[in-house]
Amino acid sequence: MDSLDREVLRRAAGWRRDGLRVWLVTVVETWGSAPRIPGALLALAEDGRLAGSVSGGCVEDDLVHRLRHGEWPQRPGLLSYGVTKEEAARFGLPCGGSLRLLQEPMDDASWIDELLARTAGHEIVARTLDLESGRSRLEPAARGDGFAFDGRRLRAVFGPHWRLLIVGAGQLSRAVAQMAQGLDFEVTCCDPREEHAAAWELPGTHFSRAMPDDLVLEMQLDARSAVVALTHDPKLDDLVLLEALRSPAFYVGALGSRGNTARRIERLRLFDLDDAQIARLHGPIGLDLGARLPAEIAVAVMAEVVAVRNGVALRQKKPGSFLPVVAPVPAARAAQSVIA
């Protein structure tokens, strides 16, 4: 559940507490080049205020128009846009794109408060809605579960779908962590050095003073996990890399110049890592954005992590960088863009 989803639900719950009628709109199906993927949320209050989006803007305008003319169902219902080329052009959808929306009145928003509380505790939660009865329930879900809609039931999964382990608690690490939180990552920072650990105070993140290689094993990294080593201390960075490169983590990167990266690779060859495992290392970490400030470097780092997560070729790299082969998009990630 990313930061936009949380904001949409918080606003919807707030409007209900203020006594306003509220409708929640969910993208349930898309065809062609639709602007938003299934699961995208929009909340709309009776006074015309909205939060979130389901398109580039024109669909939202039409939803507000329908609301002001009393065209809102009193029970969950479906609405389609962009079925014809003319309609796609009218609503600002890309050529051939179309989408189906589920509209539901928020008569009872208590489930939102429960969902926000549970996901704030890093729990992954599924909300299932039965369109015929209008009843919904919350239940535990697993990392990797995706959005599903079969025409009668909607199942939306909320919570941290991705994990990021940051080694090092410096200023750059804080900037990376803050950015990662808005990109749907559950963030853990690891730094056993006492003088650095004392300075880490970032709400919503985990912190560990364990040795990084031990923590990698404890976390049981999977294909929805990423690791960034940012300490500039080979003793710590190399430890985490030795274990992370053996794991299924979709991204493993380390801070350092091209020269430092080359020396790091030579050190890794002294251990029982094979060439394929070493080839997974991203170094120097991040895309080449000409970054200098910590926040700029954090943008470069997270841009690369997101590119790898999305299966995009890394074109913006410095000449001479160690370029790993981009792994295929995890099946669970790809499943989020289609209807189960």
N, C-alpha and C positions, 0 to 999 in steps of 0.2 A: 504494500500500500504506500504509494509515494506521497510527497508533501502536498500535491494538488488534491489528491483524494481526501486527505485529512482535512484540508481547508474547506472543501466542498461540504463534507459531512458536519464539520463544526458549525459552519454558517447555517446549514439547514436546521440543525438542532437549536441554534440560537434564535432563529426566526420563529420556530415553533414555540419556544419558551416566551417569546414576545407576543404570542397570540395570533400570529399570522398563519394562514393556510400555506402549505408548502408542497411542491411536487418534486420528486426525484426522477431524473431522466437518465437512462443508461443506454449506451450503444450496445446492441445485442448481436447485430450482424452487419457485415460490410461486404461490398462487392467492388472490385476494381480498385482505383486509387482513392479510397475514402480518407478524409483527413485524420480521423481518430480511430483507434483500434477498439475492438469489443471490450467492454468493461469501463470505458471512459464515462465519467459522471458529470452531470449538470444538475444543480439545485435551483429552483425557481420559486420565488415568493409571490404571493398574490398582488403585491404592490409593484411588481415588475423587476425587482432586484434579482440578480442571478449570480451564481458562483460556478466556476468550472466551464467546460465547453464540450460540445459534441461535434463541432465543425469549425470552419474558419470564421463564422460570425453570422452568415445569412440564415442558417437554420435556427440559430438562437433568436434572431429577430422574428422569425415566423412563429416560434414557440411563444414568445411574448405577445405577439399579435393574436394568436389563438386564445391565450389566457384572457386578454382584455375583452375578447368577444365571447367569453363563456364556453369556449370549446375545449374543456378539460374533463376527462373521465373521472368518475367517482370511485373507480376501481382500476387495477392495473390494466393497461391496454397498449397495443402496438401501433406505431406510426412509421411510415416509410417516406424517404426522400430520395430524389435523383433516379427514379425508375426509368425515366426517359432522358434523352440528351438535353431536351429543352429544360426539363426540371433541374437537371444537374447544373446547367449553366445559370439558371435562376437563383439557385441556392449556393452558388460559389463552389460547387464540388468539382474536383478534377474530372477531365473527360472520361466518361464511362463509369465514374464512381457513384455509388449509392450506399445508403445505410438504412437500417431499421432501428428504431428506438423503442424502448419500453418506458412508458410514463406511469408513475404510481403516486397516488396521494399519500402524503406523510401524516396520516391520522395519528399514529403513535410513533414518536421518535425516540422512545426509550432505548431501543436496540442500538441506536447510534452511540449513546453514552457508554453502553456496555462494550460495544466494539472498540471505541476509542480507548477505553481504559485497558482492555485486554491487549490491544496492539501496542499501546504505550509500554507494556511489560514485555514486549518483543514476542508476543504470542501470534501465531498465524491462525486466522479465523476465517471460516467460510460462512457466508450468509446465503441461505437458500430461500427463494421466494416462489410460492405456488401462485400462478396467475389466476387460476379459477377461484380459489378461496381467498386470495389476497393475504394469506398468512405467511409469515417468514420465521426462520429460526437461525440461530447462530450455533456453530459447532466447530470443534478443532479441525484444522487442516494441516497438511504437510507442505514443507518447502518444495516448490516445484509444481504444486497443484495449480491449475489454470482456470480461467473463466470458461463457463459452459452455459449453453442455452439450447433447449430442445423444442422450443415452441410452447411449452407449458411451464417448465421450471427454469428458473435462473439460478445459477450458482456463481457467486463472485467471491474471490479470495482476497483477503486483506491482511496486511502484515509485511514484515521484511522478507522479500523474496530472494534477496541477494546478500552476501556477506563480504565484508572487506576487513582484512587484518592489516593494520598499520604497525610497523615496527619502528619505534622511536617516537618520543613525545614532544618534539620541538615545535617551533612556530609553523613550519611547513606542514607538519602532521595535523595540526589543528585546522589549518585551511583546507587540507584534503578531506578531513573528517566532516567538516561542515558542509562541503560541497557534496560529498558522498551521501549524506543523510537525505538531501533533496533529490537524489537519484535512485532512491529505493534500496539503499544498502543499510544493513545492520552493521554498525561499525564497532570494531574492537581494536584498542590500542594496547601495545605491549612494550614495556620498557623497564628492565630490571634495575636501571641506574637510579639511585635514590634522588639525586639532585634534579633529574628530569621528571621523575614520577610525581613529585610534589606539585608540579605546575599544571598537571592535567586536570582541568575541571570543565568538562564539556557535557552538558545535559543530553541524555538520550543515547550515550555511548557506554560501552563496557571498557574497563581498564584492568590490565593485569601486569603484575611485576614478575611473572614467571619468565624463565628463559624462553626465548622465542621458538626454539626447536621443540621444546616440550609442549608449548601451547599449540603449535601446529598439529601435533599428534593428538592432543586433547580435543581440539575443535573438530577433528575428522573432516577436513576440507573436502568439498565435493565440487561438481562441475558448475555450481552457482556461487563459488567462492573466488575471491581475488586476494592477492598478497602484495603489499608494497613495502619495501625495505628502505627506510629513509634516515637511518642513523648516521651515515658516513663513517660508521665504525665497523671495519671488516669482521671483527670478532662476533658482533651481533648479526650483521647483515648476512654473512656467509652461513651462520648457523641456521637461520630461517630458510635460506635458499636451498640448503642441502635437503631439507624435508619437504619444502613447498614444491620443488621441482619434481619430486617423486609423486606428489599428490595429484588428484584429478582437477585441481583448481584451474579455472579457465584463463587466469592471468597471474603471472608472477613477474614483478619488476623491481629494479634496485636503482637507487640514486647514485650518480657518479658520472665522471667524464668518460669519453670514449677510451682514453688510456686506462683509467681505473677499471672500466668494464672489461677490457682485454686482460688485465692482470687478474681480475676476479674469475674470469673463465678459466684461466690457467690454474688457479687454485682449486676450482671445482673439479677440474680433471684429475686432481690428485686423490679424489675420493671415489666412491663406487657409483658415480653417476655416468650414464652412458651418453653418447652424443645426442640422441633424440631428446633426452631429458634436459641437457644443457641448452639445446637449441630452443627450448621454450622460454628462456630468459629474455625479458624486455630490458635492454640497456643500451645507451642511457635511457632512463625512464622518461616517458612522456613524448608528446608530439613537439615538433620544432615550431614554437610560436614566438621565438625571440624573448622568452620569459626571463625576468630578472627578479621580480618581487615574489615573496612567498605565495601570495594569492594568484599571481600569474603562473607560477610553476604548478600550483594546484590545479589550475584550469588545464594545463598541458597534460598533467598526469591523468586526471579524470577523463579528459577527452579521449586519451588512448584506451583507458579501461573500458569506456562505453563503446568505442569503435570495435574493440575485440569482442565485447559482449554481444554486439550486433552483427559480428561476422564481416566487418568492413575492412578492406585492405588499408594498411598503414602507409599512406602516401606522404604525409607531412613529417618525415624523419630526417635528421641530419645525415649528410653523406658520411659513410663509414660506420653508421650505427649497426649494432648487432640486431638483425631483423629475424625474429622467429616466424615460423609458419603460423598463420592465424587459424586457430582451431575452428571446426564447424560450430554453428550456433547450437547450444544445448537444446535437446528436443523439447524440454519444458518451456524454454523461451519461445521457440517457434510456435508452440501450441497456443500461445497467448494471442496470436494474430489470426487464428482460425476458429471456427465454431466446432466445439466437440460434439 
